[in-house]
């Protein structure tokens, strides 16, 4: 099940517990609890279910988010987008 536009598995996110919020992932909400997400805005603006379907995948924006020193995941979200696309989603 796709939970985010960028490949983050929101069901495994610790941030929502730390902030005490309910979040079912950015595909189910208008805006993430932490603020506007440029990756979500870009993906939805292109009418894509996740970044993996984009012709520019992985773009500079997604790479910056994925490899951010503080909040990145060393490319795991990029690999998750690839996996979702292989599943035909």
Secondary structure as UniProt FT lines:
FT   HELIX           10..12
FT   HELIX           15..19
FT   TURN            26..27
FT   TURN            33..34
FT   HELIX           38..45
FT   TURN            46..47
FT   HELIX           51..53
FT   TURN            55..56
FT   HELIX           60..66
FT   TURN            69..71
FT   TURN            74..75
FT   HELIX           76..86
FT   TURN            87..88
//
